[in-house]
Amino acid sequence: MNNDLKKNFTFAFIAQGLSLVMSCLTNLILPKVITPLEFSYWQLFIFYATYIPCFALGLNDGVYLRYGGALRKKINFKSVKSQYFFGLIFQFTIAIIIGVTAFFLIDNNKRKLIVFWVLIYYLVYTCHNFLGYTFQALNETNIFSKSIIIDRVFYASILCLIIVIKKANVFLVIPFYIAGIFVAWLYLFHLIQSDFKKVPFDLELGIKESIVSMKTGISLMISNICSLLVLGVGRQIVETKWGLLTFGKVSFSLTLINFALTFISQIGMVLFPALRRLDRKALNEYYIKLNIALFNFLPIIYILYLPAQYILKLWLPNYRISIDYLSVILPICFFDGKMNLIGNTFFKVLRKQVTLLKINVATILISCFWGLIAAYIFNSLYSLVIGLVFAIGFRCVISSFILSKITGNNSTLMDILDVVLAVIFVFSTTNFQWYSSLIIISTIYLIRFIFSKRENAIYKYKHFGVKK
């Protein structure tokens, strides 16, 4: 691992460690000091904020893909600057249109306020995201990670103060959440300003280049949104069928698994520009190594959850149902984590965004179809959650199958064992005490670990002539 990659990983780990602290404050402390209904409004804000960046129409994603792996001296900063400022004008216009439409269509004043803050978040986030993607494309991920650190420290500090002085209110928390991202954006803008000052803003060039970037990034953007919609469709069905409070409780369990997912996805962001610079043979080698590493690492999530869920129930008794659903939802963390690090990263490196999009669309259809049946025919929230797990698992396995064909590495047996482990986990946690499940899952993990050592040795011998 070269020094740049080490530096990028170091700051990424620090940033995600602070993100974990912030997530703990928001999702484990905040529910203790506000009502379940208020916390549901927080979940609604996060839910909308997750999808609103799609109105950038792939501009940021296109810049990331077009310049990913490029050297700084070869970047046309006149083009980047022109796209950036045109993007600001375009997105501000979109925000005004959505805001006016929402004002007339939404009756509930609190929901109107949520939409207002979501639109402010959209403008601030896309400004930060564009510059962050630019630095990541240049393999300067550590700069982006530092901006995340600034964001998390600012927000966590303010949130702690609000909690300590007992002024916690969801409509006070949201503005400071956005303010953290704004401060992070100021940091990135300060660092890129020297490059921007050297070149003029050209509106015509900005429009022309932005269209190219949007065409390049739109499939990836849609694919990312579709990836989120796999769970989002189910959550929207829950809110429509069972109401805001149930939506908040299900969303709470999904939010808890984001601790791990955010961390894993950040590793993928660090890897992307580095992998883009590798030849095909080295890329294939990284693919199998990452598969084996995740085969060993990801099951630890199941093991850690079992004692944690017992503690969580004592800490948040009002959310016992959410924590029970977490037992069923946790395989989503496993399969989504693997998809984020291997599937999404390698499809982007191989420029197979359209293939990724097709997989995500197929998965959404499965999620939507089963969600509607579970809600309106079976009237079963449990069945709906099981359907979400199945959809995420399907996406991960089919992606692994396609990538194995492309790279020439067969990972079918590991995929089957992952599915078997998920089924055993859900069955044991819903039928046995947590300590019995811990013994079962830990035993299976040891067997898997021994198996992976054997597979790794066979792979090295076949490809490199390295003996165990």
C-alpha positions as CSV (number, residue, x, y, z in Angstrom):
1,M,0.0,0.0,0.0
2,N,1.6,3.3,-1.1
3,N,1.8,6.3,1.2
4,D,-1.0,8.2,-0.5
5,L,-3.4,5.3,0.0
6,K,-2.3,4.9,3.6
7,K,-3.0,8.6,4.2
8,N,-6.4,8.4,2.6
9,F,-7.3,5.3,4.6
10,T,-6.1,6.9,7.9
11,F,-8.3,10.0,7.5
12,A,-11.2,7.9,6.2
13,F,-11.1,5.8,9.3
14,I,-10.9,8.9,11.6
15,A,-13.8,10.5,9.7
16,Q,-15.9,7.4,9.9
17,G,-15.0,6.9,13.6
18,L,-16.4,10.4,14.3
19,S,-19.4,9.6,12.1
20,L,-20.0,6.6,14.4
21,V,-19.9,8.9,17.5
22,M,-22.3,11.3,15.8
23,S,-24.6,8.4,14.8
24,C,-24.6,7.2,18.4
25,L,-25.5,10.7,19.7
26,T,-28.3,11.0,17.2
27,N,-29.7,7.6,17.3
28,L,-29.0,6.4,20.8
29,I,-29.0,9.6,22.9
30,L,-31.5,11.8,21.0
31,P,-34.4,9.3,21.3
32,K,-33.9,9.5,25.1
33,V,-34.6,13.2,25.2
34,I,-37.3,13.7,22.6
35,T,-40.6,12.0,22.0
36,P,-41.0,9.1,19.6
37,L,-43.2,11.4,17.4
38,E,-40.5,14.0,17.2
39,F,-37.9,11.4,16.5
40,S,-40.1,10.2,13.7
41,Y,-40.0,13.7,12.1
42,W,-36.2,13.4,12.3
43,Q,-36.3,10.1,10.5
44,L,-38.6,11.7,7.9
45,F,-36.1,14.5,7.3
46,I,-33.2,12.0,6.9
47,F,-35.5,9.9,4.6
48,Y,-36.2,12.8,2.3
49,A,-32.6,14.2,2.5
50,T,-31.3,10.8,1.3
51,Y,-33.1,11.1,-2.1
52,I,-33.1,14.9,-2.8
53,P,-29.5,14.9,-4.2
54,C,-30.8,13.0,-7.2
55,F,-32.0,16.4,-8.5
56,A,-28.4,17.2,-9.3
57,L,-29.1,14.8,-12.2
58,G,-25.8,13.0,-12.0
59,L,-23.5,16.1,-12.3
60,N,-21.4,15.3,-9.3
61,D,-21.3,11.6,-10.1
62,G,-20.2,12.4,-13.7
63,V,-17.3,14.6,-12.5
64,Y,-16.3,11.8,-10.2
65,L,-16.3,9.2,-13.0
66,R,-14.7,11.4,-15.7
67,Y,-11.8,12.5,-13.6
68,G,-11.4,9.5,-11.3
69,G,-7.8,8.4,-11.1
70,A,-6.5,11.5,-13.0
71,L,-3.5,13.5,-11.9
72,R,-4.0,17.0,-10.7
73,K,-1.8,18.6,-13.3
74,K,-4.0,17.1,-16.1
75,I,-7.3,18.4,-14.7
76,N,-9.0,21.3,-16.6
77,F,-10.0,23.5,-13.7
78,K,-11.7,25.9,-16.0
79,S,-14.1,23.2,-16.9
80,V,-14.5,22.1,-13.3
81,K,-15.1,25.6,-12.0
82,S,-17.6,26.3,-14.8
83,Q,-19.5,23.1,-14.1
84,Y,-19.5,23.9,-10.3
85,F,-21.1,27.4,-10.6
86,F,-23.5,26.3,-13.4
87,G,-24.5,23.5,-11.0
88,L,-25.2,26.0,-8.3
89,I,-27.5,28.0,-10.6
90,F,-29.3,24.9,-11.8
91,Q,-29.8,23.3,-8.4
92,F,-31.0,26.6,-6.9
93,T,-33.7,26.8,-9.6
94,I,-34.7,23.2,-8.9
95,A,-35.0,24.0,-5.2
96,I,-37.3,27.0,-5.8
97,I,-39.6,24.9,-8.1
98,I,-39.8,22.1,-5.5
99,G,-40.3,24.5,-2.6
100,V,-43.2,26.4,-4.3
101,T,-44.9,23.1,-5.4
102,A,-44.6,21.6,-1.9
103,F,-46.0,24.8,-0.2
104,F,-49.2,24.4,-2.1
105,L,-49.5,20.6,-2.0
106,I,-48.7,19.9,1.6
107,D,-51.2,20.8,4.3
108,N,-49.3,19.8,7.5
109,N,-47.2,22.7,8.6
110,K,-44.5,20.5,10.3
111,R,-44.1,18.6,7.1
112,K,-43.8,21.9,5.1
113,L,-41.0,22.9,7.5
114,I,-39.3,19.5,7.0
115,V,-39.4,20.0,3.2
116,F,-38.0,23.5,3.6
117,W,-35.0,22.2,5.6
118,V,-34.5,19.3,3.2
119,L,-34.2,21.8,0.3
120,I,-31.6,23.9,2.3
121,Y,-29.8,20.7,2.9
122,Y,-29.9,19.8,-0.8
123,L,-28.2,23.0,-1.8
124,V,-25.5,22.8,0.9
125,Y,-24.9,19.1,0.4
126,T,-24.6,19.2,-3.4
127,C,-22.1,22.1,-3.1
128,H,-20.0,20.1,-0.6
129,N,-20.5,16.9,-2.6
130,F,-19.2,18.3,-5.9
131,L,-16.0,19.5,-4.4
132,G,-15.6,16.4,-2.3
133,Y,-16.0,14.2,-5.4
134,T,-13.5,16.3,-7.2
135,F,-10.8,15.8,-4.5
136,Q,-11.6,12.1,-4.3
137,A,-11.3,11.8,-8.1
138,L,-7.8,13.3,-7.8
139,N,-7.0,10.6,-5.2
140,E,-6.9,13.2,-2.5
141,T,-9.6,11.5,-0.4
142,N,-7.9,12.6,2.8
143,I,-9.0,16.2,2.1
144,F,-12.6,15.0,1.7
145,S,-12.3,13.0,4.9
146,K,-11.0,16.0,6.7
147,S,-14.1,17.9,5.6
148,I,-16.3,15.1,7.1
149,I,-14.3,15.3,10.3
150,I,-15.1,19.1,10.5
151,D,-18.7,18.4,9.8
152,R,-19.0,15.7,12.5
153,V,-17.1,17.6,15.2
154,F,-19.2,20.7,14.6
155,Y,-22.5,18.9,14.7
156,A,-21.6,16.6,17.6
157,S,-20.5,19.5,19.7
158,I,-23.7,21.5,19.1
159,L,-25.9,18.4,19.7
160,C,-24.1,17.7,23.0
161,L,-24.7,21.3,24.1
162,I,-28.4,21.1,23.1
163,I,-28.8,17.9,25.0
164,V,-26.9,19.2,28.1
165,I,-29.0,22.4,28.4
166,K,-32.2,20.3,27.8
167,K,-33.3,22.2,24.7
168,A,-33.4,19.2,22.4
169,N,-36.0,19.6,19.7
170,V,-36.0,18.1,16.3
171,F,-36.5,21.5,14.6
172,L,-33.5,22.8,16.4
173,V,-31.3,19.8,15.7
174,I,-31.9,19.8,11.9
175,P,-30.5,23.4,11.2
176,F,-27.3,22.6,13.1
177,Y,-27.0,19.3,11.2
178,I,-27.1,21.3,8.0
179,A,-24.7,23.9,9.4
180,G,-22.1,21.2,10.0
181,I,-22.1,20.4,6.3
182,F,-22.0,24.1,5.4
183,V,-18.8,24.5,7.5
184,A,-17.3,21.5,5.8
185,W,-18.1,23.0,2.4
186,L,-16.3,26.2,3.4
187,Y,-13.2,24.2,4.1
188,L,-13.3,22.4,0.7
189,F,-14.0,25.7,-1.1
190,H,-11.0,27.4,0.6
191,L,-8.7,24.6,-0.6
192,I,-9.9,24.6,-4.2
193,Q,-10.1,28.4,-4.4
194,S,-6.5,28.8,-5.5
195,D,-7.2,26.6,-8.5
196,F,-10.4,28.4,-9.3
197,K,-8.8,31.8,-9.1
198,K,-6.5,31.0,-11.9
199,V,-9.3,30.3,-14.4
200,P,-12.4,32.3,-15.5
201,F,-16.0,31.1,-15.2
202,D,-17.4,30.3,-18.6
203,L,-21.2,29.8,-18.5
204,E,-21.3,28.3,-22.1
205,L,-18.5,25.9,-21.2
206,G,-20.2,25.1,-17.9
207,I,-23.4,24.2,-19.6
208,K,-21.6,22.1,-22.3
209,E,-19.4,20.2,-19.8
210,S,-22.2,19.8,-17.3
211,I,-24.3,18.0,-19.9
212,V,-21.4,15.7,-20.6
213,S,-20.9,15.0,-16.9
214,M,-24.6,14.5,-16.4
215,K,-24.7,12.0,-19.3
216,T,-21.8,10.2,-17.8
217,G,-23.0,10.2,-14.2
218,I,-26.8,9.9,-14.7
219,S,-26.8,6.1,-14.8
220,L,-24.6,5.9,-11.7
221,M,-26.8,8.5,-9.9
222,I,-30.0,6.7,-10.8
223,S,-28.3,3.4,-9.8
224,N,-27.4,4.9,-6.4
225,I,-30.9,6.3,-5.9
226,C,-32.3,2.9,-7.0
227,S,-30.0,1.3,-4.5
228,L,-31.5,3.5,-1.8
229,L,-35.0,3.0,-3.1
230,V,-34.7,-0.8,-2.5
231,L,-35.2,0.1,1.2
232,G,-36.9,3.4,0.6
233,V,-39.9,1.8,-1.2
234,G,-40.5,-0.4,1.8
235,R,-40.2,2.5,4.2
236,Q,-42.7,4.5,2.2
237,I,-45.2,1.7,2.2
238,V,-44.7,1.4,6.0
239,E,-45.5,5.1,6.4
240,T,-48.5,5.0,4.1
241,K,-50.0,1.8,5.6
242,W,-49.1,2.0,9.3
243,G,-48.4,5.7,10.0
244,L,-45.5,8.0,11.0
245,L,-44.8,6.4,14.4
246,T,-44.4,2.9,12.9
247,F,-42.3,4.4,10.1
248,G,-40.1,6.0,12.7
249,K,-39.6,2.7,14.6
250,V,-38.7,0.7,11.5
251,S,-36.5,3.6,10.2
252,F,-34.7,3.6,13.6
253,S,-33.7,-0.1,13.2
254,L,-32.5,0.7,9.6
255,T,-30.6,3.7,10.9
256,L,-28.7,1.6,13.4
257,I,-27.2,-0.6,10.6
258,N,-26.0,2.5,8.8
259,F,-23.2,2.7,11.4
260,A,-21.4,-0.1,9.6
261,L,-22.6,0.7,6.1
262,T,-21.3,4.3,6.1
263,F,-17.9,3.1,7.2
264,I,-17.7,0.4,4.5
265,S,-18.9,2.7,1.7
266,Q,-16.2,5.2,2.6
267,I,-13.6,2.5,2.1
268,G,-15.0,2.0,-1.3
269,M,-14.7,5.7,-2.1
270,V,-11.0,5.6,-1.1
271,L,-10.4,2.5,-3.2
272,F,-12.1,3.7,-6.4
273,P,-9.4,6.2,-7.7
274,A,-6.6,3.8,-6.7
275,L,-8.2,0.8,-8.4
276,R,-8.8,2.9,-11.6
277,R,-5.0,3.1,-12.0
278,L,-4.5,-0.7,-11.9
279,D,-4.2,-3.1,-14.9
280,R,-6.7,-5.9,-15.3
281,K,-4.6,-8.6,-13.7
282,A,-4.0,-6.6,-10.6
283,L,-7.7,-5.6,-10.5
284,N,-8.8,-9.2,-10.6
285,E,-6.4,-10.0,-7.7
286,Y,-7.9,-7.2,-5.6
287,Y,-11.3,-8.5,-6.3
288,I,-10.7,-12.0,-4.9
289,K,-8.7,-10.6,-1.9
290,L,-11.6,-8.2,-1.0
291,N,-14.1,-11.1,-1.3
292,I,-12.1,-13.3,1.1
293,A,-11.5,-10.3,3.5
294,L,-15.3,-9.5,3.7
295,F,-16.1,-13.2,4.0
296,N,-14.1,-13.1,7.2
297,F,-14.9,-9.6,8.4
298,L,-18.6,-9.1,7.8
299,P,-20.0,-12.0,10.0
300,I,-18.5,-10.2,13.0
301,I,-21.5,-7.8,12.7
302,Y,-23.8,-10.6,13.6
303,I,-21.7,-11.6,16.6
304,L,-21.4,-8.0,18.0
305,Y,-25.1,-7.4,17.5
306,L,-26.3,-10.2,19.8
307,P,-25.0,-8.8,23.2
308,A,-25.6,-5.2,21.9
309,Q,-29.3,-5.8,21.3
310,Y,-29.7,-6.9,24.9
311,I,-28.1,-3.6,26.1
312,L,-30.0,-1.5,23.6
313,K,-33.3,-2.8,25.0
314,L,-32.3,-1.8,28.5
315,W,-31.2,1.7,27.3
316,L,-34.2,2.4,25.0
317,P,-37.2,0.5,26.3
318,N,-39.6,2.5,24.1
319,Y,-37.8,1.1,21.0
320,R,-37.9,-2.6,21.9
321,I,-40.0,-3.4,18.8
322,S,-37.4,-1.6,16.6
323,I,-34.6,-3.6,18.2
324,D,-36.5,-6.8,17.6
325,Y,-36.9,-6.0,13.9
326,L,-33.2,-5.3,13.8
327,S,-32.6,-9.0,14.3
328,V,-34.3,-9.6,11.0
329,I,-33.0,-6.5,9.3
330,L,-29.3,-7.1,10.2
331,P,-28.5,-9.3,7.1
332,I,-29.2,-6.1,5.1
333,C,-26.1,-4.6,6.7
334,F,-24.1,-7.7,5.7
335,F,-25.2,-7.9,2.1
336,D,-25.4,-4.1,1.5
337,G,-21.9,-3.7,3.0
338,K,-20.5,-6.3,0.6
339,M,-22.4,-4.6,-2.3
340,N,-21.1,-1.1,-1.4
341,L,-17.5,-2.2,-1.1
342,I,-17.2,-4.8,-3.9
343,G,-20.2,-4.5,-6.2
344,N,-20.6,-0.7,-6.5
345,T,-16.8,-0.1,-6.5
346,F,-15.9,-2.7,-9.2
347,F,-18.9,-1.9,-11.4
348,K,-17.7,1.8,-11.4
349,V,-14.1,0.9,-12.0
350,L,-15.0,-1.3,-14.9
351,R,-17.4,1.4,-16.2
352,K,-20.4,-1.0,-15.9
353,Q,-22.8,1.6,-14.4
354,V,-25.6,0.5,-16.7
355,T,-25.3,-3.1,-15.5
356,L,-25.4,-1.8,-12.0
357,L,-28.5,0.2,-12.8
358,K,-30.3,-2.8,-14.3
359,I,-29.5,-4.8,-11.2
360,N,-30.8,-2.1,-8.9
361,V,-34.0,-1.6,-10.9
362,A,-34.7,-5.3,-10.8
363,T,-34.2,-5.3,-7.1
364,I,-36.6,-2.3,-6.6
365,L,-39.3,-4.1,-8.5
366,I,-38.9,-7.1,-6.2
367,S,-38.9,-4.9,-3.1
368,C,-42.0,-2.9,-4.3
369,F,-43.9,-6.0,-5.4
370,W,-43.4,-7.9,-2.2
371,G,-43.8,-4.8,0.0
372,L,-47.3,-4.2,-1.5
373,I,-48.3,-7.8,-1.1
374,A,-47.0,-7.9,2.5
375,A,-48.8,-4.7,3.5
376,Y,-52.1,-4.8,1.7
377,I,-52.7,-8.6,1.3
378,F,-51.0,-10.1,4.4
379,N,-51.1,-6.9,6.5
380,S,-47.8,-8.1,7.9
381,L,-45.0,-5.7,8.8
382,Y,-42.7,-8.7,9.5
383,S,-43.3,-10.1,6.0
384,L,-42.5,-6.8,4.5
385,V,-39.2,-6.6,6.4
386,I,-38.3,-10.2,5.3
387,G,-39.0,-9.1,1.7
388,L,-36.5,-6.2,2.1
389,V,-33.8,-8.6,3.3
390,F,-34.5,-10.9,0.4
391,A,-34.3,-8.1,-2.1
392,I,-30.9,-6.8,-0.7
393,G,-29.5,-10.3,-0.6
394,F,-30.7,-11.0,-4.2
395,R,-28.9,-7.8,-5.4
396,C,-25.6,-8.7,-3.7
397,V,-25.6,-12.3,-5.0
398,I,-26.5,-11.5,-8.6
399,S,-23.9,-8.7,-8.6
400,S,-21.3,-11.1,-7.3
401,F,-22.2,-13.6,-10.0
402,I,-21.8,-11.1,-12.8
403,L,-18.5,-9.7,-11.5
404,S,-17.1,-13.2,-11.0
405,K,-17.8,-13.8,-14.7
406,I,-16.1,-10.5,-15.7
407,T,-13.1,-11.0,-13.5
408,G,-12.8,-14.8,-14.0
409,N,-13.0,-15.6,-10.3
410,N,-15.7,-18.0,-9.0
411,S,-17.1,-16.9,-5.6
412,T,-20.4,-18.8,-5.8
413,L,-19.6,-21.1,-2.8
414,M,-18.9,-18.1,-0.6
415,D,-22.1,-16.4,-1.7
416,I,-24.1,-19.5,-0.9
417,L,-22.5,-19.7,2.6
418,D,-23.3,-16.0,3.2
419,V,-27.0,-16.7,2.4
420,V,-27.0,-19.8,4.7
421,L,-25.4,-17.8,7.5
422,A,-28.1,-15.0,7.1
423,V,-30.9,-17.6,7.3
424,I,-29.4,-19.3,10.4
425,F,-28.9,-15.9,12.1
426,V,-32.5,-14.8,11.5
427,F,-33.9,-18.2,12.6
428,S,-31.7,-18.4,15.8
429,T,-32.4,-14.8,16.9
430,T,-36.1,-15.1,16.5
431,N,-36.3,-18.5,18.3
432,F,-33.6,-18.6,20.9
433,Q,-32.2,-16.3,23.6
434,W,-29.4,-14.0,22.5
435,Y,-26.6,-16.0,24.3
436,S,-27.7,-19.3,22.6
437,S,-27.6,-17.5,19.3
438,L,-24.2,-16.1,20.1
439,I,-22.8,-19.6,20.6
440,I,-24.4,-20.8,17.3
441,I,-23.2,-17.9,15.2
442,S,-19.7,-17.9,16.7
443,T,-19.3,-21.6,16.0
444,I,-20.4,-21.1,12.3
445,Y,-18.0,-18.1,12.1
446,L,-15.0,-20.3,13.1
447,I,-15.9,-22.9,10.5
448,R,-16.2,-20.2,7.8
449,F,-12.8,-18.7,8.9
450,I,-11.1,-22.1,8.5
451,F,-12.7,-22.6,5.1
452,S,-11.6,-19.1,3.9
453,K,-8.0,-19.9,4.9
454,R,-8.2,-23.0,2.7
455,E,-9.7,-21.1,-0.2
456,N,-7.1,-18.3,0.0
457,A,-4.3,-20.9,-0.1
458,I,-5.8,-22.6,-3.1
459,Y,-6.2,-19.3,-4.9
460,K,-2.6,-18.2,-4.3
461,Y,-1.3,-21.6,-5.4
462,K,-3.3,-21.5,-8.7
463,H,-2.5,-18.0,-9.6
464,F,0.9,-17.3,-8.1
465,G,2.4,-20.7,-7.3
466,V,2.5,-19.7,-3.6
467,K,2.3,-22.6,-1.2
468,K,0.4,-22.4,2.0
